[in-house]
């Protein structure tokens, strides 16, 4: 008896998924990577804190639902835990960390957790580990709509709408999220005492577009806006009347090219962050700071053969910071990264990475 078996044929066109953070895929085989896909994201609360609190070993210091949240990864501080958005480090230029309650996870297709130092690729803020937020664009014919709504105690509302439209030539996905709560829970073992200054809301908008010029060239654009207002909770003996406003913008333009053994990625990003703090929300006295960051990054990967890869990255970052307490300051940082990977007989993998940074602000 004979059977005919058909493998992949030229007539079969597979749907392409183009990722921006290629180093996470290609140069982390010697590290532990945990990927939380969209099905896991949908089963958890919207904040990045809640998702990682129940699905990872990262420790969080959180001052209540929606309040300030900072991680400790492998014994390090929040300044050594990098948050990477489509291959770009988005840790604050003002305090060196990311507030995990200002990230809505439903705006992303997947969230990856890299345990172990990744500072060669992502800078010194990744000494403990890194969290990767990815919007993966798929070039296939589809039209999808998703609506998520939840309502709970203390007037807690979570909502998200996502639409994905694509074909073989272009791809687009848009997310809108809204989260809010009065957060006025009763204090335990007290008489009629409530958390009277814990209300919050946040709104985020995320749009991603990709265009396939030809089989070897892709152009992608990612944009994100986040706005929130939080009233910081006090305690039973020390009530609070403070308020905090956030406004963050992120825009990234990327051009990917594939030529035989070479893969080229050029990224240009503009990031903005601003906060306003009121010691007393009924008073007009406020403290405010903002930072504007420009990033240019070129990434070239060379696949010598099936077992050997080389990757070089050139990165330039310029930041302008202004604020009530810091005046106006500028910082320029240039960096060069060289990485190599070798697979020995499918039994042993070796990875080597080197990073050099130059800045005019410090030695």
N, C-alpha and C positions, 0 to 999 in steps of 0.2 A: 504493500500500500504506500502511496506517495501523497505528500501534502505540499501545497504551494504556500510559501511564507513571504509576505511583503513587509519590508522595513520602510524607513522613511524614504519617500520619493520626491523628486523635484517638483511635482505638481502640488504637493502638500505644503501649504504656507502656515507656519506656526505663529500664533499671536506673540508679539514682542512686548516684553516688559522692560523698560529702560530705567535703571536705578541711578541716582546721583552719587550716593555714598559708596563708590566702588571699592574703596580701601577696606570697608567693613566686610565686604564679601571676599576680597582677594588676598588680604594680608592679615587675617586674624585666625588662621587655622591652628595656631599654637595658643589661642586664648579661648576662654569659655564664653560663648555667645548664646543668649537666650532671646528668642524671638516671640513676641506676643502679636498674633495676627488679629484681623478685624473681628473674628468671632469671639475672641477673649476680650477685646476692647469693649464690645457691645454689652457684655455681661457685667461690667463694672461701672462705678460712678464715673462722671465725666472728667474729674481732675486727674492729672498725672500722679499726684500723691496717692489717691485711692487705688489706681491701677497697680502701681508698683508696691504699695503696702501689702496687698494681698497676693501678689504674683511674683515677688522677688524677695531677696534676703536683705535689701537695703533698709537701713534704719532711718526713720524720719522723726524730726522734732517738729511737731505741728501744734499751733496754738488754737486749734478748733477748726470746724468745718469752714473752708473758704479763707481762713486766716493765713498768716505767714507760715511757710513750710520749707524746711531745709533738710537735705539728706546727709547721711554719713555712710560712705561706701568703703568697706574694708578698713574701717578705723580712721579714715581721713575726714576732713571737713567738707562743707558744701563748696568751698573754693577749689577743691581738688576733684570735683565731680562735674564733668563737662556734659552739657546738653547740646547735641549736634542736630541741626535742622537741615536735612537734605545735603549733608556734607559740610555745613558751615557751623562753626562754634557760635552759639548765641548767648553764652554767659554774659551777664551784665558787665558793661564797662565801668559802672559806677561802684559796684561792690564785689565784683568777681564771681558771682554765683547766680543761679536761676531759682526763682520762687516757683516751686512745682505746682502751686495752686493757681498759677497764671497760665497754665498750659491745659487746653481742652483736648483730650486724647481722641475724641471722635472726629477731629479734623484730619486724622492721619490714617493711612492704610495699615501701617505696622509700627510697633515700638520695639526696638532691640536694646538689650542690656549687655554691655561688654564689661566683664569683670577683669580687672588688671590694668596696669598702666598702658595708656595709649597716648602719652604726651608727645611722642615723636611726631605723630600725625596731627594731633588736635591741640597741642600746646600744653603748658604746665597745669592747666585746669583739669587735665584728664589723668592725673597721677593715680587716683584711686580707681577710676573707671569712667565709663561714659554711657549716656542714654541717647539713643538715636531715633529721631522722629522722621519717618519717611513717607513721602507721597509718591507712589510708584505709578507711572503712566503706562497704560496698556493700549496698544494700537490694534484694536479689533472692532468690528461693528457691534455697537451696543448702545442702549439707552436705558439707564437705571435711575430709579428714584428711591430714596430711603427717608423715612420720617420716624423720629424717635421722640417720645414724650413721656415724662414721668412727673408725678406729683405726690408729695408726702407731707409729713408733719412739719409744723412751723412754717407753713406756706413755702415749702421747698419745691422749686420748679426746675426741671432740666429738659431742654429741647434741642434737637439737632435735625437739620434737613440737609441731605446730600443728593446731588445730581451728577451723574457721569454720562457723558456723551462722547462717542469716539467712533472712528472707522480705521481703515488701514493707513490713512494719511495723516490724521490729526487726532488729538485726544484732549479732553477737557473735563475737569471735575471741580465742583464748587460746594463748599460747606458753610453753613451758618449755624452758630451755636449760641444758646442763651442759658445761663445758670443763675439762679437767685434763691435767696432764703431770708426770712425774717430772723431765723436763728435765735428765737427768744425762748429757749428752753428753761425749765425750772431748775434752780440749784437744789441739789440733794440736801436733805436734812435741814431745810430752812423753811420759814413760813412766808409764803407768797413772794419769794424773791426770784427774779428772773434775770437772764442775761439780756440786759437792756441796750447794749451797744454792739451787737454782733451781726447786724444785717449786712448783706453784701449782694452784689450782682456783677456779672461779667458777660461780655458779648464778644464773640470772635467771628471773623470772616476769613475764609481761606479759599483761594482760587489758584488752580494749576492748569497750565496749558502746554501742550507739546505738538510740534509739527515735524513731520518726517520729510525732509528735503529730498532724500533718496535713500537707498539701502544703507549708506555709510555715513549719513549726516543727519543729526537731530538737533532741533532747537527747542528749549524748554524754558518756561517762565513760571516762577512760584511767587505768590504774594499772600501775605497774612497781616491782618489787623486785629489787635486785641485791646479792649477798653474795659476797665473795671473800677468799681468803687467799693471800699470795704471800711466798715466801722470796727475798729479793733476792740475786742472784748477785754474787759478787766477781770477782776476777781470779786468774791463776796466782800472782802474787807477793803479792796482798792478798786473802786469802779473807774471806768475809763470813758473819756469823751473824745477820743482821737479818731481821725479819719484819714484814709490813704487812697489816692487815685493813681491808676496806672494807665499809660497809653503806649503801646508798642507797635511798631510797623516793621515788616521784613519783606524785602523784594530781592529776588534772585533770578538772574538771566544766565542760561547755560547753553553752551554749544558743544555737542559731542560728535566726534569723528572717529571712524574705524577704518584703518588702512592696513590690511594684511596683519603683520605682527604688532602694529602700533595702535594704541587707543589714546586719543587726545581729548581732554576735557578742559574747556575754558569757562570760568565762572566769574561773574561780576555781581556783587551784592551791595545793597544799601540797607543798613539797619538803623532804626531809630527807637529810642526809649526815653520815657519821661515819667517822672513821678511828682506828685504834690502831696505834702503831708500837713495836716492840721492837728495841732495839739488839742485844740478845742474846736469841734466842727461848727459851733455857733459863732466863732470868731473869724474875722477876715484874715487874720495873721496866718501866713503859710510859709513853708519851706519847699522849694522846688529845685530839681536838677534834671538835666537832660543830656543825652549823648547821641551824637550822629556818627555812624561808622561806615566807612567805605572799604570794601574788600575786593581785591583782584587776585585770582588764584588760577594757576595753570598746572595741569596734571597730565603727565605723559607716561604711559605704561608700555613696556616692550616685552613681548613674550618670545624669549629666545628659542624655546622648544616647549614640549608638553610638561616638562618638569622644572623649568627655570623661568622666573619672571623678574624684571627690574622695573622700578617705579620712581620717577622724580617729580617733585612738587615745588613750585615757586609761588610764594604767597606774600602779598603786601597788604597791610592794614593801616588805615589812617582814621583816627578818632578825634573828634572835637567834643569836649565836655564843658558844660556851663551849669552854674548853679548858685544857690544862695550862699553856700559854704565853701565852694571851690573856685569861684571866679570863672575865668575862661582859660582852658588849657588844651593843648594839642599833643598827640602822641602818634609817632610813626614806627611801625614794626615791619621789618622784612625778614623772611625766613626761607630756608632751603632744606628740603627733605629728600633723602635718598633711601630707598628700600630695595631689598632683594629677598627672593624666596626660592628655595631649592627642595625638590622632592627626591629623596634617595630610595629608589627601588620600591616605592609605595609603602615603605615601612617607617621612614624617618623624614620629618619635615623640619627644615631650618629656616628661620626668618631673621633678617638683620635690618636694623633701621638706624638712621643717623639724622639729627636735626641741628641746624645752626640758626640762631636768631640774632638780628642786629637792630638796635634801636638807639635813638639819640637822647633818650630820657634817663638811661641808667646803664651800668656796665654789668 
